[in-house]
Amino acid sequence: MKQSLTFIPTLREVPADADIKSHQLLLRAGYIRQNTSGIYSYLPLAQKVLQNIQEIVRDEMNKAGASELLMPAMQQSELWQESGRWYSYGPELMRLKDRHGREFALGATHEEVITSLVRDEVKSYKRLPLALYQIQSKFRDEKRPRFGILRGREFIMKDAYSFHSSYESLDVMYDKMYTAYSNIFERCGLNFRAVIADSGAMGGKDTHEFMVLSEVGEDTIAYSDQSGYAANVEMAPVAADYIRSHEDCGDLEKRETPSQKTIEEVAAFFEVEKEKCIKSLLFKADDRLVLVLARGDHEINDIKVKNLFDARNVELASPEETKEALNCPIGFVGPIGVPEGIEVVADAAVKSIVNGICGANEEGFHYVSVDAERDLQVGQYADLRFIQEGDASPDGKGTIKFARGIEVGHIFKLGTRYSVDMGASYLDENGRSQPMIMGCYGIGVSRTLAAIVEQYNDENGIVWPEQIAPFQLHVVPANMKSDAQVALAERVYTELGKNYSILFDDRAERAGVKFADSDLIGLPIRITAGKLAEENIVELKVRKTGEKLDVPMDELAETISRLLGK
């Protein structure tokens, strides 16, 4: 490809609104341009990278036994109402109406559409298992789009779905997809971890996220320093033995605390450690109110609360809802004297508290000398807190450390979450109707592009892995006014173009501009026809290492083959 004939609008300066490396470099190197907040155009270089990623994805999906299809981006609201997600998915779902007033959604995901397709066409166990996938744009109305294409409102995704007549069959496909995803991200050159995760609004139970390790990641990974254990911090169980203190506990007493609302303020007021305080927060689990307790130095994990109650939605009650239910502001909520109809649950650490402090459900007051076993009416104790660095690893090997990660893939065992609600059934060997068992498997293709740039860059620009790069070689005649340099560059372009993808910089620019752009764009090898062109010698620069070699033309093909591992 001649560089003068394509569209690569490079920038010298870092855009003011680009906060992270991938966003900065993809803008500066002419890969993307913003159309509006969270929505980008992928320019020719980015499109080539996306195609390379998609080729890898397709290859691994096909090996796993999935077939490609393409579903509509516009989805009728009736399907989402069948699944129950039309109202529960939230404001991220982009909704619209046609000229007849009929409601639609722009596809944030395609569980409803694929389930309706398969239920209408597959009636017998003989057609199962079945795995289908697509690569398509998705739409989610992010409240705060940020970090360029890492978190946008329109993005490219590969989503796959499988249908089964048994959970054993689902397990087999899940393992195939786990392997396929591992292969995909390895082939993309990424440093990643597969971590235990939560299924969120997708439903289902067993699920793994594939996280690219990066300091700009929005997710926290909890991992063992002595084993392969890794989980999203939301899902990591706490393996701790809490020992009850043997100290004598005083009589329960209500004390005035006029302006002490937070755990930090209460602990300082009574001159105790935060672990002596009981944190009490009112949650809404679907349509019921639940008071959740935790030790003052711990944070309540709402995902664990959701899973405890097998709820579809869990959220903190608003200050107004808390005031109405408990007759006090949030800062004074406590587990003693809770009105009927509000269930009380507690993290396991609370049970060992002696001489503790908690809110009195009365503005300006707290209880002191609280004995959890004596004074609290807890419906059940469970693991309800976030794991912390330094906690024992759940697998019994080592201690927990934290790392940041970018989620690029997610696989789910959905079970019958959608098939039951939407009537997707089949006839088994005995002619009985059974709900199909489903799996779901997603990869953020455009997000993977950005994640690669986050891991592959230096002070001069992007450093693409060879298997992902938009072109393998960058041929640069240093001086377009030199007949010898142009002729040699043309020869390189013609001869190597038979086996390699090449970007030919035929622009009438200064050599310094061309070299800076070449480093910024980040192709694996630059071949320069320069001062030694009359001797049929070119200069090779390896982008990854900066190594430079003067190579005669008759040795060029062999040298390129060696450097690229061909």
N, C-alpha and C positions, 0 to 999 in steps of 0.2 A: 504494500500500500504506500503510495506517495503521500508524504505528509502534507504537501500543498493541496491535496485533493480531499483530505479528511478534515474533521472539525475538532481541534485540540486547543481551546482557548486558555493557555496557561497564564498564571498571575505571578507577579514578583512578590507582592505583599500578602501577608496573612490576613484573611477577612476578619473583620472586627467581631463578628457574631459567631465565629467558629471556635469552640472551646477545647476540642480534643483533636489529637493528631490526625485521626482518620478523616474527620470533617475538614480540617484545614488542608490536608494534602490532596484529598479528592477534589476539592474546589480549586486549589492552586494548580494542580496537574491537569486540569481540564477534563476530569472524569464525570463530574456532575454539576448541575446548576439548579438552584432553588427556584421553583415557580411561585410557591406561597408557603406559608408555615407548615412544615412537615411533609411537603410534597415536592419531589425532585424529578428532573429529567436526567436520564442516564445517557451521556454522550457516547460517541462511538467507541472510545477506549473502554469505558465502563461496560458497555453492551458486550464487548468481546470477553471481558472477564466474567460477566454473568453467564455468557454462553458456555465458557469453560467449566464453571462451577456446575451448571445444569447438565453438562455432558457427564460429569462424574456422578452426579445425583442419579441421572437416568440409568447409567450403567449399573450402579449398585442396586437401585430399585428393581431393575429387570432381573438381576441375578437373584434377588430375594423372592421373585415370583409375582411381582406386581405389574399390572398393565396400566398404561397411561391413557387418560381421557381428559376432556376439558368441559367444565361445568360453567353455568352462567354466573356472572358477577352479581347481577340483580336477582334477588331471591324474594319470593312472595311471603308476606307476613304470616299467612296461614300455616306454613311449615314451621316457623318459629313458635307460633302459638301452640301447635301440636306438641312440641318438645318442652314447652313451658318457659322458653328462654326469651320470648319477645319482650317481656317485662323485667325479667331477672338479669339479663345480660348487662344492662346498665347503659349509661350515656355514650359509651364508646361505640355502640352500634349505630352506624349512620343510616338513618331512615329517610324515606322519600315517598312521594305519591305521584302516580301517573295522572294523566288528564281526566281520568274517570274517578279519581279519588281513591283508587286502590293502593294500599300501602305495600311498600317494598323495603328491603334492606340491601345495602351494598355489602357484599360478602366479607365479613370479618373472619369467617371460617365456614366449612361446608358440611358439617355433620348432618344437618337437616336435609340438604339437597341430596347427598349421597344415599342417605337412608331411604328417602322417598323413591329414588331411582331403583335401588336394589329390591325394596319391598314389592314394587310393581312388576318386577321382571323375574325374580328368583322365588320359586315356590317349593322346591324340593331340596332335601339334604344332599342330593347327588350333585348339586351345583356349588356346594360349599366344600372347602373354604374358597373365598374369593377376595383378592386384594387389588385395589384400584388407586391410582394416584394422578395428581395433576400439578402443573407449575403455572401459577397465575398470580395476578395482583390481588392483594387483600386491602381492606379499608377499615381503619379503626380511628375514631375521633378522639385521639389522645388529648388529654387536658393541657399538657405542656410538652409538645414535641420538642425533642432536644437531641444534641449530638448527631446532627445530620441524618444519615439514613440508618443509624442505629435505633432510633425511635421516631418513626414518622407516622403520618396518617395514611399514607399509601405505600405499600411495600410488596416485594415479590416473595412468594412462599411456595414451597413444595408441601402439599398435604396429601397424605395417603390414608386409606381406610380399609380395614379388613373385616370380613364377615365369616362367622364360624358356627358350627353345630355343637361344639364342645369347648370347655375351657382349656382342655389339653391341646386342642388345635390352636387356640389363641396363644397359649404359651409358646408353641413352636414358632408361630409367626412373630411374636414379640421378640424372641431371641434372634430371629433372622434380621429383624429391623434394628435391633441393638447392634448386631455385627455390621450391618450395612452402614449405619450411622457412624460407627467407629471408623470404618474404612473410608467413608466420605471425608471426614474431618482430618484423618491422617493423610489422605491423598491431597487435601488442600494445604497441607503443611502446618496445621494448627497445633498449638499446645493446649490441650483441652482435658476436661474430666467429665465422666458421666456420673451424675449425682442423683440421689434419691430426691424426689420432688413432690409437690402438691399439684393436683389436677385442676384446681381452680374452677372457673365457670364451665370447663369442659365436662366435668363429671368423671366418674370412674375412680379406681383405687390405685393400683400399681402404676407407677409412672417414674420415668427418669428424664432429667434435663441433661443436655450436653452443653457444657459451659467452657467457653474460651477464657483462659486465665488472662486478666487484664485489670490494671488499677482503675480504669474508667468504667468497669462493669457495674451495673446497677444491682446485681444480686450478690449476696454473701454466701460463700461456700464454707461449710464446716468440714474439716478433714483431719484425719489422724496423722500424727507425726511419725507413726511407726507401722502403719498398714495402708492398704488401699481404700479404706473407708472414706466416703465423701457423700455429703448430702447438702441440699439447700438448707440454710440455717432455719428456715421455717419448718422443715420436716425432721431435723435431727432429734432423735429421742434423747432424753437426759438419763444417764445411767449413774445415779447418785444415791448413796445411803445417807439419810439425814438422821443424825443422832439427837435424841431429845435430851435437853439439859437436865441435870439432876438438881439444879438450884430450886430452893423453895419459892413458890409463887405467892405473891401477896393477894389481898382481896381485890376483886374487880372494883375499879373506881373511875368515875367520870370526872375529867379535868377540863377546865376552860382553856381553849386554844384559839383566841379571837382572830388571829390573822395567819395562823399556820395551816396551810392547805396541802402543800406538796410533801412528799416523803422526805425530801431534803430538809424542808423547814421544820417538820415535826420531829425528825431525828435530832436536829440541832437544838430545838427548844427543850427536849427532854434529855439531851446529852447522852444519846445512845447511838449504836450503830444502826444503819438502815435495815440490816437483817432482823432487827428486833421489831420492826414495823410490819404491819399487814396492809398490803395494797388491795383496795376493793374497787372494782370497776363493774358497772352495769352494762351488759351486752344484750343485744337482740339476736336471738338464734331463730331464724325464720319468724314465727309469729309469737314467740314467748320470750319473757324477760329472764335473764340469768345473771346472778351476781357471782363474779369470778374473783377469787382471792389468790394472791401471790405474796411471797416474801418481798420486803421493801427493796432489796438489792437485785431483784429479778424482774424481768419484763414478761408480761402475759402474751402468749402466742395465740393470736386469734384463729390461726389455722388449726391448731390442736383443739381449740374450743369447738370449732366447726366440726371436726372429725369426731369429737366426743359425743356430740349430739346428732351426728349424721345429718347435719343441716345443710341446706343449699346455700344459705347466706348467713353470715355472722358479721355484725357491725356494732361499734360502740353506741350506746344510747346517747342521744343528744343531751346537753345540759337541761333543756326544758323537760325532756322525758324522764331524766333522772330525778329532777325536782318533784315532778308529779308522782313518780312511783315511790320515792323514799322520803319525800318531804324535807330535802336538804340539798345544798349545792354539792357538786362533785367532790370537792376537797374534804368533805366530812362524811362521806359514805363509809359504812362499816357493816360487818356481818352479824351484829347483835341486834335483835329486835327487828328483823327483816319482816315486812308484811307478807301475809299469805299470798301464794300465787307466784312468788319469785323464788326460783330454785337457787340454792347456794352450792357452788362447787369450788374446790380449792386445789392449787398445785400441791404436790406431795410434800414440798418443803415446809408448808404452813403447819402441818400436823405436829412438828417438833418444837414449835415456838412456845416458850415459857416466859412470863413477865413481858409480854408483847404489848404493842400499842396499835389501836385501830380507831377508825372513825366511829362516832356515836350516833350517826344518822340524825344529827342535830347540829345546826349551823353554829360554829364556834366552840365545839366540844369534841374531845377524843376520850376513849377508854384507855386506862393503863392497867398494868398487872393482868394482862389477858393470858389465860392458859387455853391454848387451842382445843385441847381435848375436853376441858372442863366447861368452857364458856361458849364455844361455837357450835352451831347446828349445821354441819356441813353434810350435804346429801351424798357426795362422793369426793374422794381424793384421786387425782390423776396427774400425769405429766402434762402440765399446761403452760410451761414456761419455755422461753428461748434458751437454747444451749449457749454457753459462754466459753470464751477461750480459757483454756486451763482445766475445763471439765474433763472427766474421763471419757475416752472414746467409747461410743455405744457397742463396738465390737470387742471391747475388753483389751484392746491393744493400743497403748500410748495415750496421749492427751490430745485434746482438740485445739486446732489452730484455725484461723480464718484467712480466707483469700477472697478477692473480688473476681467476679466472672461475668461474661457476656453470654446470655443464653442464645444459642444458635440452633438448637434442636430440642424437640420434646416428644416423647413417645408415651402413649397411654394404653392401659387396658380399660376400655369403657364398659365392658360387660354388656348388660341389657339396658343401660341408661336411656338410650334413644330408641331402641327397637321396641321396648314395651310401650313407651309413650306414643310412638308413631305407628304402632301396629305392624312392624316388620317381622314377619314370622315365616316359618317354613314347615313342611310336613316331614316328620322323622320317619325312620324305618318302619314304624308301626302305624303310620298314617295319622299321627297326633300332631297338632299344631304346637310349635315351640318358638319362643322368641330367639331371634338371631343374636349371637354374642359378637361384640364388636371391639376392634382396636383402632387407634388413631395415631398418626405419626407425622409430625410437622418439622420442616426445616425452613428457617428464614434465609432465603437465598441472598437477597440484597444485604441483609444483616451480616451474613457470612463474609461478603465482600469487604465490608467495613472492618469486621473483626480481623481479617487477614492483614489489612493495612495497619491496624493497631499493633500487631505483632511484628510486622515487616516494614520497618522504616528506619531512616537515620536522619542526620541533620540536613542532608541534601535532598531528601525526598522519599518516595516509595521504593521498596526493594522487593519486587514480586518474586515469589517462588516460580520456578520455570514452568511448572505444570498449570499455573493459574494465569500467568502473564498474558496480556492482550496480544503481544507479539514476542517471539523468542529473541529476535535480533533487532538492533537499531543501527542501520547503516547511515553514516554521516560523512558526506564530503565536506571537509572543513571550509573550503573556499569554492563557491559555485562559479567563480570567474576562472578557476584553473581547469583547463581542458583535461589535464592528466588526472586530477583528483576526481572530477566528475565521471570520466570514462572508467576509472578503476572502480569507483563506487557502483556504477551501473553494472559492471561485470560481476561484482560481488552479489549485487541484488538479483541478477539473472541466474547465476550459477547456484547460489545457496537457496534461492527461492523455490527450487524444485523439492527441497526437503524440509525447509523451515519457513515459519511465518515471519515476515520482515516488515518493519516500518522504515521507509527511506526518507530521510530528512533532506528534501530537495529545495528547501526554502532559501531565499537570498538573504540570509541573516549572518551576522558575525559568528565566528566559531565559538566565542565565549557564550553567546546566547544559546546556540545549539547544544553545547555541552551541558549548560545549566538545565535546559529543558529535558535533556536526555536523562540526567540524574533524577530530576523531579518526577518524570514519567515512570522510571524505574524498571525498564526492560532488562532481562538478565545479562545480555552481552551487547556492548557497543563496539561497532567496527568502524574505525575512522580512516578515511582516505585523506592523508595529509601530506606532509613535506616529503615523505619517501614514496609517494605515489609513482613517480617516474621509474622507480626501481621495483615496482610491483610489490611493495611491502605495505601492509596495513597495520594499524595499531588496534589491538583488542583491549577492552577494559571490562573486567568482570564486575558487575554492579555490586554484588554481595560483598566482595572482599576489597574492591578497589584495585586489584592487581592489574597491571598493564603489560602487554606483550607486543613486540614487533614480530609480525608473522608474514613470511613470503606467501604469495598467492597459491603456490603449489602445495603448501602445507596447511592452508586455511581450513579446508573441509575436515581434515583429520583433527586439527586442533579444536574446532568447534564441536565436533562429535565427542571428543574427550571431555571438554568442559561441560557439556550438557548431558553427559552420560548416555549418549546415543549408541 
